[in-house]
Amino acid sequence: MAIRFAVIGIDHRHIYDLVGGLLEAGAQCAGYCPSTSDPGVLAGLRERFPRLKPVDDARRLLDDPEIDLVCCAAVPDERAAIAITAMRNGKDVMVDKPGMTSFDQLAAVERAVHETGRIFSICFSERFLVPATQVAARLIDEGAIGRVIQTVGLGPHRLNAAIRPAWFFEPSRFGGILVDIASHQIDQFLFFTGSEDATIVASTIGNFAHPQVPGFQDFGEVLLRSDKAAGYVRVDWFTPDGLSTWGDGRLTLLGTEGTIELRKYVDIAGRPGTDHVFLVDRKGTRHIDASGEPLQYFRRFLADMRDRTAMAQAHVFTVMRLALEAQEHAGRVPPYNVRASASAA
């Protein structure tokens, strides 16, 4: 029997990936709650999935015993509460990153998982939904570059300020740039280095170019270390409009016997398309087109729901704890006053 899921929390466009991936993997959508802070996201969901059924009251979906799973891309500070309610109603949960925005929310979600035995998964899309990372993982498993001893993860994004809802510029709602975006790169550091935990050595946040929203953070960086490797993360909202996509996301994996670089979304001024993998080892250099590599996350998630094969929860919670620690202890770069600097010059 197919797994049935409900959609609660339609505030970020990542909901399209969650719904599409679950449907492609064979799950059935029992309905969605149309409540949203961004009508454009709701319109996009209806356009992409016109056969899905709206259910005005989310409580009806939560109370339905025939619904197995709730997927959610609500405003980030609302995701934990939705997930906890769903788990305490006997449902597994898949949320967009970040799964929570505070240490209190993290503790509450961990407690709910422990007490209910339900699955709580955060879809770290920059790993789970990028074919290039699947290829890189396989190459590393095959020993292509030896043991991974460092990762450098870059996550630039285009701001598109005009289409962002108000909560997007409020750190208390989105968690801060290191929680919201750098959780991706922290996830990849732990995964590719085989680290169960890590230490935040240093972190920085800043607002260099958006004085009109002083609480906003347009730049962040993290230096982290585990007992196996070191890592560096840089995230920002400075993707130029001239780039053909929303961001030139990159990941470099340094191994004891070679390197792998992922140009996930674009090879600037080079090969067309996405998912470029560059391998350098003792034999030479090689480019791998990973765009046709099948994604596994959604099928594996549904299999785990059916088999209850103890999906690792510790990794998800460790990623978010590290992101929250990096955010809480980050040094702040003084805002850059463009007008004053120009006058001084």
N, C-alpha and C positions, 0 to 999 in steps of 0.2 A: 504494500500500500504506500502511495506517495506521501511524503511529508508535507503537511500543510503549514503555511506561514502567514503571518499578518504583518502589516507595515504600520508602525506607529512612530511618528517623528519624521516629518518631511520638511526639513529646514535647510538641508545642504544637498548639493547636486550629486554627492557620492551615493545617495539613495538609489540612483539609477543603476549603478554598478552592482549594488547589493541585490536589488530586485532582479535585474537581468541575469546575474550569475546564478541565483537560486533557481530561476525558471529554466535556464539552459541546463542546469544539473538535474532537472527532473522534479523539483518541488512544485507544489501548487499554491497559488496565492488565494487565501480565503477572504481577503479584503484589506483595505487601507483606510486609516483615519485621515481625512483631508485637512485637519487642523495644521496650520503652518504659519511661520513668521515671514515667509517669503512666497507670495503668490506665484512668482515666476518659477520656483522649483515645483510647486504643485502642478502648474500648467505643463511643465516639461514631463512630469510623470504621466499625466493623462495623455499627452501626445505620444509618448514612447510606448505606453502600455494601455491602450484604449479599452481592453477587455477586463481590466481589473475593476473590482466592485468597491465603491466608496461605502464606508460604514461610519456614520456621523459620530457615534459615541465609541470612544476607544475602550470603554469598560466592557462593551459587548464582545469585543475581540479578546480582551484579557480573560473574560469569564467563560469563553467558548472552550469546552474540554476537548474538542476535536482539532484545535489549533496547537501545533507542536512547537512552534518557533515564532519569536518576534524579532524582526529586523528593524533597525532604528538609526536614523541620521538626524536626530533632533538638535536643537541648540545644544552645544556641548555640555553646558552645566545642568541640562535636564536629562541627559542620557542615563546617568547612574540610577536615578529614581525610577525611570521607565523600566530599566533592566531589572531592578530589584523587584518591582511589582510583578513583572512578567515571570520571573523565577519563582516567586512565592505563589504564583498561580499555575505552577507546574509546567512552565515553558522554558525551553532553551532560548538563548539570546545571541544575536549577532549585531554588534554596533559598529558604526563608523568610528575612526579615531578622532579625537581622543575619547576613550571610554568614560573618562571622568576628569574633573578639573580641580579636585582638592584631595588632600590626604584623608579627610573625613569620608568623602565619597568612595575612595579606594577601599578603606577599611570596611565600609558598609557593604560594598559589592563582594569583597572577599568573604565576609561573614555570611552573606546570602548564599553564595556558592557552597560554602561548607555546610550550611544548615539544610539546603534543599537538594544538593547533589546535582543541580542543573549545570549546563554548559554555558559559560560566558566567554564569547570570542570577540576580539577586536579585529576588524578587517584592516590590517596595515597594507593599504592598497599598493604602496610603492614597492612592496615585496610580493604580496599574494597575487596582484593583478598585473604584473609586469613580466612578460615572457622571458626577458633577458635575465631576470634573477633566477628563473628556473634553470636556465642553461648554466649560469654561473655556479649554482649549487651543485649541479651534476658534475661539472668540471672539477670542482673542489673535492667532491666525493671520490672522483677518479684519481686524485692526487696530482692534477695538472700543474699546480703551483706550490706543492708542498703544504706546509702548515701556514694558515693565515695568521699573521702577526700584527697587522694593522689594517684599519679601514678608514677611508676618507669619504664621507657622505655629504654631498652638496644638494640642497633642496631649494633652489630659487623658484619664486612664484610670481605671476603677474597679478597686480593688485585689483584692477578692474573696480575701482572704488565706487563708480557710479551705480553699479548693480548690486552692491553689497548691502545686506540688511543692517540695521543699527547695531545689533548685538556683535557683529563682526569686529567692531572697533572698541569693544568693552572687554578688557582683560578678565574681569570677573565672570564674563559669560563664556569666552572661548578658552580661558585657561592660561593665556600668554603664549608667545610664539614658540617657546621651547616645548611646552606641553602639546600645543596644537599641531605643529609641524615636525619638530625634531624627534618626537616619539617614533616617527618612521625610521629615522637614521639610527636611533638607539636600538630599535628592534633588529635592524640589519646587522649592527655591530655584534650583538649577542648571538644572533643566528650564525653568521658566517665565521665567527671566531670560535664557536662552540663554547661560549662563556655562559655560565649559569647566573652570574651576577657581575657587577662592576662598581667602580667608585667614580663619582664626579670629581675630577681634579680641579676644574675651573669652568665657569660659564659666564656668558655676557649677553645682555640684551641692550637694545638701543632704539631710539627713534631719530633717525638722521634727516628725514625729509618730509615729515607730516606733522608740523606744529599745530595744525588746525584740529588734530585729534591727539592731544598730548599723552593720553593713556595708552595709545596704540604703540606697538613694537614692530618695526619694519626690518629689524636685523637681530640675529641671535647666533651664538656659537657655543659649542660644548667640547671640552677635552675630557675624555674618560679613559679608564684603565681597568683591566681585569687581571686575574692571575694568569691569563694566557696571551693577552694582546693589548694594544693601545688603539684609541680611535679619536677622530676629529670630526666634528659636525659643523656645517654652516648652513643656516637657513635665512631666507630673506624674501622681501616683497619688491624686488627691483628688476624683474624680468623686463627688458625693453620691449616696446610695442613692435619693433622691427622683427622680433623673433617669430617664427611661424607657428609656435605652440606656446603653451602657458608657462613653460619653464624648462631649462636645460638641466634636468636632473641627472646627476652623475654619482657613480660609486666606484671607487678604486680599492681593490683588494690586494694588499701586499703579502706575498707568500715567501717562504724560505727558498723557493725554487722558481719563482716567476711572479707575474702580476696579471690581474684581470681588471679591465676598466669597462664599466657599463655606461653607455650613453643611452639612457632609457627612452627619451622622447624625441631626440633630434641629434643628427650629426651635423653640426653647423658647417655650412659651406662645403659639405661633403656628400656622402651617400644619402639617398632619399629614404624616407620612412622612419620607423622607430625601432627600438630594441637592437642596438648595435653592441656587440660584445667584442672586445679586443683582448686577445691572449698573447702574452709575451713569455716564452720559456726558453730553455736551452737550445731548442731547435730553430727558433726564429720568432716571427710575429705572424699573427693570423687574425683576420676579421671573420666573425660569425654572425650571420643574419639570424637572430633569434625570434623574429616576429611571428613565425609559424608555430612556435612551441606552445602546446596546449597548457592552459591553466589548470591547476589541481585543487585550489583552495576550496571551492564550493562543493565539489564532489566529495572531497575528503571530509569536509564538515558534515555533510548529510550522512556519510557512512558512519562517522563517529556518533551522530545522533541515534542511528539505528542500532549500532553494536555496543555503544557505551564503552568504547575502548580507551577510556581514561585520557582524553585529550589533555595535554599539559596545560594547566591553568597557571602554574608558577611563572612561566615566561611572560604571559600577558601582564600579570601584576608587577613583575620586576621591571618591565619596560616602563610602565606608567609611574611606578615609584621613582625610578631614576629621572624621568622627565620632570616630575613634580619637584624633586630635589634640585635639579639643575635650574628650574625656573625660580624656586624660592630663594636660592643662594646666589643668583646671578648678579654680577656687578653691572652697573648701568653706564653705558657710554653717554656722555653729555650730548643733548640734542645739538645737531649741527645747524647753525644759524646761517642760512645761505645768504641772506641780505647783508648781514654784518660782515661776512667774509668777503663778499664782493666789494663792499665799501673799503675795507682794509687793503684790498689788492689795488 
